[in-house]
Amino acid sequence: MAAFPRLWAAAAASNVGDGLVVVAGPLLAVTLTSDPLQVAGLSVTQRLPWLLVTLVSGALADRMDRRRLLAGANAFRALVVGLLGTAVAAGAVTMPLLYAAFFVLGSAETLVDTTSVALLPDVVDPDDLERANGRLLGTQVVANQFAAPPLGGLLFATGAALPFLAQAGALTAAAALLLGLPATQPASPPRPRAGLLREVVEGVRFLFSSPLLRILAVTLAAMNVTLFATEAVLVLLARERLGLQGAGYGALLAAAGGGGVAGGLLADRIVSRLGPGTVLRIGLLVETATHVVLATTRSAVVAGAVWAVFGLHGVVWGAVTMSVRQRAIPAELRGRVASAAMLLSNGAAPIGALLGGILARTLGLTAPAWFAAAGMTALLPLAWPLLNDATIRGAEPPGHRDGSPSEPRHP
């Protein structure tokens, strides 16, 4: 894993930069408009590219040198956010400009995330994937939930342009670190291109032709629908049923973040002890139990403890599923298959949030959690039979299972 520390440092710098703007973007928006719909539209604008360009990003990740593509995408994001920061400093920013910048940043982010998943197996050995994915996911939790948000708020209070300029610097550092990685070649051997659309279809077809990859994608999409249904009203649930106000609600979220950090540090040990199939099955039970507890408890302590366990599970489950996909997908298809899976999972989140809001308004605050618990219960008999060690081993390339090298190395 000689190259991994460099990739890890680049991911940390990128995530810190992104975390700064997660806070600074809405803060800037409310200085430009008091319309709640326009403020909320900023979040929609940033997430819309996941539905529009994710599959194209995956195809590009399979066509190009992934190291240079990832570095270039971060450098481009640095340029865009740097120009936005300059406009803020000059007092020239408007809501249309903010929307445009966040849409472009969101589009580049699909390329960064897809390429990162495809690149990791080129950097670490197959046996180290759980550890590497756990470290990366844990770092993302630390940056996005602990370190960057309060720093972003502080920088914005000092000068509205500062968090945007700081993100530009962080992304520039990430790009420089990535260029220090060993060069990679396009995963596909030289051949006439079939056309972008056909290549995208090839990746989607591979995802749904594999029983294991298909059930993982469907399961993760369902888990995101149920999770975001509950999370959409969590702040209200915390206030009305748990008696938590601003600081208490922040502590509740921090509990999940703390669990996620622990998951990042322990993911490889947990998987080594229990096996990936058992970890995935336990994760289904944790998800179901979490929603049941949130629907029934009025104890802030109980809710915090459950949320911490959920945070640990989320990172470990993510590390396992990413590692399974990276091993099971041929190198030349990593980007396209990963993008198809991300399209499902990221596209499910706003659907769940919308359902959660509707259910809470019509049936009460606990209705989204009960819906989530019922949805996870219905998912169990569908996912349980395929989520086992034998099925996972069967999806891995023979070269990994018998310990012999295989070229090209499969994730």
Backbone torsions as a table, in degrees:
resi	resn	phi	psi	omega
1	MET	NA	34.9	-176.0
2	ALA	-59.8	-36.5	-178.0
3	ALA	-84.6	-14.9	-173.9
4	PHE	-63.8	-41.2	179.2
5	PRO	-55.5	-35.1	178.2
6	ARG	-67.9	-44.0	177.4
7	LEU	-63.3	-40.6	179.7
8	TRP	-63.2	-45.0	178.8
9	ALA	-63.2	-39.4	178.0
10	ALA	-64.0	-41.7	178.4
11	ALA	-64.1	-39.1	179.2
12	ALA	-63.8	-46.2	179.4
13	ALA	-61.9	-42.7	-179.9
14	SER	-63.9	-43.3	-178.2
15	ASN	-68.9	-37.1	175.9
16	VAL	-62.0	-45.7	178.4
17	GLY	-60.1	-44.3	179.2
18	ASP	-63.8	-38.9	-180.0
19	GLY	-64.2	-33.3	177.3
20	LEU	-60.7	-43.0	-174.3
21	VAL	-82.1	-21.3	173.6
22	VAL	-56.3	-37.7	177.9
23	VAL	-86.2	-43.8	-173.0
24	ALA	-69.3	-32.5	-179.1
25	GLY	-59.8	-56.4	177.5
26	PRO	-61.7	-36.5	178.4
27	LEU	-62.5	-39.2	177.6
28	LEU	-67.8	-40.4	-177.6
29	ALA	-60.3	-40.5	-176.9
30	VAL	-73.5	-12.6	172.0
31	THR	-82.1	-14.7	-177.7
32	LEU	-102.8	-25.0	-178.6
33	THR	-153.3	150.9	173.9
34	SER	-106.0	5.4	-179.8
35	ASP	-77.9	115.4	-179.0
36	PRO	-58.3	-35.3	-178.8
37	LEU	-65.8	-40.6	178.6
38	GLN	-67.5	-37.0	177.5
39	VAL	-65.9	-46.1	178.4
40	ALA	-63.7	-30.5	-179.6
41	GLY	-62.8	-22.8	178.3
42	LEU	-64.0	-42.9	178.0
43	SER	-65.3	-41.7	178.3
44	VAL	-62.2	-42.9	-179.2
45	THR	-61.0	-39.4	-178.4
46	GLN	-71.9	-30.3	-177.1
47	ARG	-92.0	-16.0	-178.6
48	LEU	-57.4	-37.5	178.9
49	PRO	-58.0	-24.9	178.5
50	TRP	-63.4	-26.2	177.5
51	LEU	-90.7	-19.7	-171.6
52	LEU	-102.3	-39.0	-169.4
53	VAL	-125.8	3.3	-175.4
54	THR	-60.4	-44.0	-177.3
55	LEU	-66.0	-35.8	176.5
56	VAL	-66.6	-39.8	177.8
57	SER	-60.0	-40.4	178.1
58	GLY	-63.7	-39.2	178.5
59	ALA	-65.3	-40.0	177.8
60	LEU	-64.6	-36.9	179.1
61	ALA	-64.5	-24.0	177.6
62	ASP	-92.2	-11.6	-178.1
63	ARG	-94.7	-25.5	-166.2
64	MET	-121.1	167.0	172.1
65	ASP	-61.6	113.3	-171.7
66	ARG	-66.2	-33.8	178.5
67	ARG	-62.5	-49.2	-179.1
68	ARG	-68.7	-36.2	178.9
69	LEU	-64.0	-43.6	-179.8
70	LEU	-67.2	-43.3	177.5
71	ALA	-63.3	-42.5	-180.0
72	GLY	-64.8	-39.5	179.1
73	ALA	-64.7	-40.4	177.6
74	ASN	-68.6	-38.0	177.1
75	ALA	-64.5	-39.6	177.2
76	PHE	-64.2	-42.6	176.8
77	ARG	-61.7	-39.2	177.9
78	ALA	-60.4	-42.0	179.3
79	LEU	-63.1	-46.2	-177.3
80	VAL	-63.6	-48.2	-177.1
81	VAL	-72.2	-28.6	174.6
82	GLY	-65.3	-42.5	176.6
83	LEU	-65.1	-37.7	176.8
84	LEU	-63.2	-43.9	177.8
85	GLY	-61.8	-38.1	177.4
86	THR	-64.2	-41.0	177.9
87	ALA	-64.2	-38.6	178.0
88	VAL	-64.0	-45.1	-179.6
89	ALA	-62.5	-32.5	-178.7
90	ALA	-85.6	-2.8	-178.1
91	GLY	71.3	24.3	-175.1
92	ALA	-107.2	5.4	-176.2
93	VAL	-78.9	142.8	176.4
94	THR	-130.7	167.4	178.1
95	MET	-62.0	-43.7	176.2
96	PRO	-58.4	-40.3	178.1
97	LEU	-65.3	-40.5	178.7
98	LEU	-64.2	-43.2	176.4
99	TYR	-59.3	-47.2	-178.0
100	ALA	-61.7	-43.8	-179.6
101	ALA	-63.5	-42.7	-178.2
102	PHE	-70.6	-31.1	175.9
103	PHE	-67.6	-44.0	178.7
104	VAL	-64.4	-42.8	178.2
105	LEU	-62.7	-41.6	178.3
106	GLY	-64.7	-38.2	178.1
107	SER	-63.7	-44.4	178.3
108	ALA	-66.2	-31.6	179.6
109	GLU	-65.1	-34.5	176.6
110	THR	-61.9	-37.0	178.6
111	LEU	-69.4	-41.2	179.3
112	VAL	-62.9	-49.4	-175.6
113	ASP	-67.2	-42.5	180.0
114	THR	-65.3	-45.0	-178.5
115	THR	-67.5	-36.3	178.8
116	SER	-60.3	-45.0	179.3
117	VAL	-63.1	-39.9	-179.3
118	ALA	-72.7	-29.7	-175.9
119	LEU	-78.9	-33.7	-171.2
120	LEU	-52.9	-44.3	179.2
121	PRO	-65.4	-15.2	174.1
122	ASP	-79.9	-14.1	-173.2
123	VAL	-105.1	-33.4	-177.3
124	VAL	-120.6	160.1	175.8
125	ASP	-72.1	153.5	-179.4
126	PRO	-54.8	-37.2	-178.0
127	ASP	-70.4	-15.0	-178.3
128	ASP	-99.3	5.8	-173.4
129	LEU	-65.0	-42.0	180.0
130	GLU	-61.9	-42.4	179.1
131	ARG	-63.8	-45.6	-177.8
132	ALA	-65.6	-45.8	178.8
133	ASN	-63.7	-38.3	177.2
134	GLY	-62.7	-42.6	178.8
135	ARG	-63.4	-43.1	-178.6
136	LEU	-66.2	-43.5	179.6
137	LEU	-68.4	-38.9	177.0
138	GLY	-63.2	-40.0	177.3
139	THR	-63.8	-38.6	177.9
140	GLN	-61.8	-41.5	178.5
141	VAL	-63.1	-47.0	-179.2
142	VAL	-59.6	-46.7	-176.5
143	ALA	-68.1	-46.9	-172.0
144	ASN	-81.0	-26.1	-174.8
145	GLN	-109.9	-21.8	-175.8
146	PHE	-115.0	-59.0	-168.1
147	ALA	-79.9	-55.6	-168.9
148	ALA	-73.0	-42.4	-175.9
149	PRO	-57.0	-51.0	178.1
150	PRO	-64.4	-34.8	177.0
151	LEU	-65.5	-39.8	178.0
152	GLY	-62.2	-41.8	177.5
153	GLY	-64.0	-41.0	179.2
154	LEU	-64.7	-44.6	179.4
155	LEU	-63.2	-41.3	-179.7
156	PHE	-63.6	-39.6	178.6
157	ALA	-65.2	-31.2	178.7
158	THR	-75.3	-42.2	179.0
159	GLY	-165.9	124.4	-171.1
160	ALA	-58.9	-27.5	-178.2
161	ALA	-81.5	-18.8	-170.1
162	LEU	-60.6	-46.1	-178.8
163	PRO	-63.4	-32.8	179.1
164	PHE	-70.8	-41.2	177.5
165	LEU	-68.9	-34.7	176.9
166	ALA	-66.5	-39.2	176.6
167	GLN	-63.5	-39.4	177.7
168	ALA	-59.2	-41.5	177.8
169	GLY	-65.8	-41.5	180.0
170	ALA	-64.3	-42.0	179.9
171	LEU	-69.3	-33.5	175.5
172	THR	-64.2	-42.3	177.1
173	ALA	-62.7	-41.0	178.5
174	ALA	-61.5	-43.4	179.5
175	ALA	-62.4	-41.4	180.0
176	ALA	-64.8	-40.7	178.5
177	LEU	-63.4	-40.5	-177.7
178	LEU	-67.3	-34.1	179.0
179	LEU	-67.0	-16.9	176.9
180	GLY	-82.0	-6.0	176.6
181	LEU	-73.6	156.5	175.0
182	PRO	-60.1	142.1	-178.9
183	ALA	-64.7	145.1	173.9
184	THR	-118.0	158.6	177.0
185	GLN	-107.0	158.2	173.4
186	PRO	-51.6	136.6	-173.9
187	ALA	-65.1	-32.5	-177.6
188	SER	-79.5	139.7	175.4
189	PRO	-67.1	153.8	180.0
190	PRO	-55.8	125.0	178.9
191	ARG	-164.1	161.3	176.6
192	PRO	-59.6	134.7	-179.5
193	ARG	-69.2	137.9	-179.3
194	ALA	-83.0	-7.6	-174.3
195	GLY	104.6	143.6	-174.1
196	LEU	-60.3	-44.2	-177.7
197	LEU	-62.5	-43.1	-179.5
198	ARG	-66.0	-36.5	178.0
199	GLU	-66.6	-39.6	176.3
200	VAL	-61.5	-45.9	179.5
201	VAL	-60.8	-37.1	178.8
202	GLU	-61.0	-40.9	178.2
203	GLY	-67.6	-43.0	178.6
204	VAL	-63.7	-41.2	-179.9
205	ARG	-63.6	-40.2	179.1
206	PHE	-63.2	-41.9	-179.8
207	LEU	-58.3	-46.6	-174.1
208	PHE	-86.3	-9.4	176.7
209	SER	-83.2	-17.7	179.5
210	SER	-95.2	118.6	179.6
211	PRO	-56.0	-40.2	-178.2
212	LEU	-69.1	-49.7	-178.9
213	LEU	-64.9	-35.3	179.2
214	ARG	-65.0	-46.6	-178.3
215	ILE	-69.3	-32.7	175.7
216	LEU	-64.0	-43.8	-179.3
217	ALA	-65.0	-45.4	-179.7
218	VAL	-66.3	-40.4	179.9
219	THR	-63.4	-45.2	-179.3
220	LEU	-65.4	-38.4	177.1
221	ALA	-62.6	-44.7	178.8
222	ALA	-64.3	-39.6	178.5
223	MET	-64.3	-35.3	178.7
224	ASN	-72.7	-36.7	175.1
225	VAL	-60.0	-48.2	-177.2
226	THR	-69.6	-41.8	-178.5
227	LEU	-63.3	-47.5	-176.1
228	PHE	-73.9	-21.9	171.3
229	ALA	-62.8	-42.3	178.6
230	THR	-73.4	-45.0	-176.8
231	GLU	-64.3	-28.1	-177.2
232	ALA	-60.0	-29.2	-178.7
233	VAL	-119.6	16.6	-176.4
234	LEU	-61.7	-37.8	-179.7
235	VAL	-62.8	-36.9	177.4
236	LEU	-73.5	-40.2	177.5
237	LEU	-60.8	-41.4	179.7
238	ALA	-64.9	-39.1	-178.0
239	ARG	-74.1	-46.8	-171.9
240	GLU	-80.9	-34.5	-174.4
241	ARG	-107.5	-28.9	-177.5
242	LEU	-103.3	-10.1	179.3
243	GLY	71.3	27.7	-177.5
244	LEU	-102.1	127.4	175.1
245	GLN	-97.7	-153.9	-172.7
246	GLY	-53.8	-58.3	-177.7
247	ALA	-65.3	-39.0	179.4
248	GLY	-65.5	-39.2	177.4
249	TYR	-65.4	-39.6	176.1
250	GLY	-61.1	-38.5	178.2
251	ALA	-65.6	-36.8	177.7
252	LEU	-62.3	-44.2	177.7
253	LEU	-67.0	-36.7	178.9
254	ALA	-64.5	-31.1	177.3
255	ALA	-60.9	-43.6	176.9
256	ALA	-64.5	-39.5	178.1
257	GLY	-63.5	-41.6	177.8
258	GLY	-62.6	-40.5	175.5
259	GLY	-62.5	-37.7	178.4
260	GLY	-65.2	-38.4	176.6
261	VAL	-62.1	-45.1	177.8
262	ALA	-60.9	-39.8	178.1
263	GLY	-62.3	-39.3	178.4
264	GLY	-63.1	-35.3	-179.4
265	LEU	-79.2	-28.4	-171.2
266	LEU	-107.7	-3.2	-171.7
267	ALA	-54.1	-49.8	-175.9
268	ASP	-65.6	-35.8	179.1
269	ARG	-69.5	-40.1	179.1
270	ILE	-63.5	-44.1	-179.4
271	VAL	-66.5	-39.5	179.1
272	SER	-63.1	-36.9	-177.1
273	ARG	-78.8	-41.1	-172.2
274	LEU	-100.4	-26.8	-173.0
275	GLY	92.5	146.2	-175.4
276	PRO	-63.4	-38.1	-179.5
277	GLY	-63.1	-44.7	178.8
278	THR	-63.9	-39.5	178.3
279	VAL	-61.0	-43.5	-179.7
280	LEU	-65.6	-39.9	178.9
281	ARG	-66.6	-42.8	177.3
282	ILE	-61.0	-37.9	178.9
283	GLY	-59.5	-39.3	176.9
284	LEU	-60.9	-40.6	179.3
285	LEU	-68.7	-39.1	178.7
286	VAL	-62.8	-44.2	178.8
287	GLU	-58.9	-48.4	-178.6
288	THR	-61.6	-47.7	-178.3
289	ALA	-63.8	-36.5	-179.9
290	THR	-59.2	-46.4	-178.7
291	HIS	-67.6	-37.4	177.5
292	VAL	-62.4	-44.6	-179.9
293	VAL	-63.6	-44.6	-179.6
294	LEU	-64.6	-28.2	178.4
295	ALA	-77.7	-22.2	-171.6
296	THR	-113.6	-29.9	-171.8
297	THR	-80.7	150.7	169.4
298	ARG	-119.5	13.1	-179.5
299	SER	-100.0	121.9	177.7
300	ALA	-65.4	-33.9	-179.9
301	VAL	-65.8	-45.6	178.7
302	VAL	-62.7	-45.3	-180.0
303	ALA	-61.9	-40.9	178.8
304	GLY	-64.0	-41.7	179.5
305	ALA	-64.1	-43.8	179.6
306	VAL	-65.4	-39.5	180.0
307	TRP	-66.5	-34.2	176.6
308	ALA	-66.0	-43.5	177.0
309	VAL	-62.0	-40.1	179.0
310	PHE	-62.3	-41.0	178.4
311	GLY	-61.5	-42.7	177.3
312	LEU	-62.1	-48.5	179.6
313	HIS	-57.8	-42.0	-175.9
314	GLY	-59.9	-42.7	-179.6
315	VAL	-71.7	-42.8	-179.8
316	VAL	-65.2	-44.9	179.3
317	TRP	-60.8	-42.3	178.2
318	GLY	-63.4	-41.6	179.3
319	ALA	-63.0	-40.6	-179.9
320	VAL	-66.8	-49.6	-176.5
321	THR	-64.4	-39.5	178.0
322	MET	-64.5	-41.5	-179.2
323	SER	-66.7	-41.1	178.0
324	VAL	-60.1	-46.6	179.6
325	ARG	-64.7	-41.6	-177.8
326	GLN	-63.5	-33.3	177.9
327	ARG	-79.0	-35.2	-171.4
328	ALA	-83.8	-20.5	-175.1
329	ILE	-94.9	130.8	175.6
330	PRO	-57.2	147.5	-174.4
331	ALA	-55.1	-37.9	-175.7
332	GLU	-74.8	-6.4	-179.0
333	LEU	-116.5	0.5	-172.6
334	ARG	-54.2	-48.7	-175.9
335	GLY	-64.4	-44.3	-176.5
336	ARG	-69.1	-42.3	-179.9
337	VAL	-69.2	-40.4	177.7
338	ALA	-61.6	-40.1	-179.1
339	SER	-67.5	-36.3	177.3
340	ALA	-64.5	-41.3	177.8
341	ALA	-65.9	-40.8	179.2
342	MET	-66.1	-34.8	177.5
343	LEU	-59.6	-43.3	179.0
344	LEU	-66.4	-48.2	-174.2
345	SER	-69.9	-45.2	-179.1
346	ASN	-72.7	-31.8	176.8
347	GLY	-69.9	-23.7	-179.5
348	ALA	-74.9	-27.3	-174.1
349	ALA	-60.9	-52.2	179.6
350	PRO	-64.7	-30.0	176.5
351	ILE	-63.6	-44.8	178.0
352	GLY	-63.1	-42.2	-180.0
353	ALA	-62.8	-41.0	178.3
354	LEU	-64.2	-44.8	177.9
355	LEU	-60.8	-42.0	179.7
356	GLY	-60.0	-43.7	179.1
357	GLY	-64.0	-42.1	179.8
358	ILE	-65.1	-44.9	-178.9
359	LEU	-64.4	-41.8	-179.6
360	ALA	-64.8	-39.2	-178.8
361	ARG	-68.5	-38.1	-173.1
362	THR	-92.8	-32.3	-172.7
363	LEU	-119.3	-7.6	178.9
364	GLY	115.0	164.5	-172.3
365	LEU	-64.5	-29.8	-178.0
366	THR	-84.6	-9.9	-176.5
367	ALA	-59.4	-41.8	178.1
368	PRO	-60.6	-39.6	179.6
369	ALA	-66.8	-39.6	176.9
370	TRP	-66.0	-39.6	175.1
371	PHE	-59.7	-44.2	-179.4
372	ALA	-64.0	-42.0	179.3
373	ALA	-63.7	-41.5	179.0
374	ALA	-66.2	-40.9	178.6
375	GLY	-62.8	-42.7	178.4
376	MET	-67.2	-36.9	177.5
377	THR	-63.0	-41.2	178.3
378	ALA	-67.2	-29.9	-179.1
379	LEU	-74.1	-28.7	-173.4
380	LEU	-53.1	-52.5	-177.8
381	PRO	-67.0	-19.3	178.2
382	LEU	-80.8	-41.8	-174.1
383	ALA	-89.0	-34.6	-172.3
384	TRP	-53.4	-47.5	-175.2
385	PRO	-61.7	-30.2	-176.2
386	LEU	-92.4	-17.7	-177.8
387	LEU	-90.8	79.9	178.2
388	ASN	-144.3	163.7	-175.1
389	ASP	-62.8	-36.2	-177.9
390	ALA	-64.8	-44.5	179.4
391	THR	-64.8	-40.1	179.6
392	ILE	-65.8	-44.2	177.6
393	ARG	-62.2	-36.1	-179.7
394	GLY	-67.3	-23.3	179.5
395	ALA	-87.0	-11.0	-179.2
396	GLU	-82.5	150.8	178.1
397	PRO	-65.6	146.2	-179.0
398	PRO	-55.7	-34.7	-179.0
399	GLY	-60.9	-31.1	178.7
400	HIS	-78.6	-37.9	-175.0
401	ARG	-69.1	-35.9	-178.7
402	ASP	-95.2	1.4	175.1
403	GLY	85.8	-1.2	-179.7
404	SER	-89.2	153.0	-179.4
405	PRO	-71.2	151.6	175.4
406	SER	-133.6	139.1	179.2
407	GLU	-124.7	131.7	-7.9
408	PRO	-68.8	149.5	-178.1
409	ARG	-63.7	128.6	177.6
410	HIS	-90.1	148.1	-179.6
411	PRO	-71.9	NA	NA
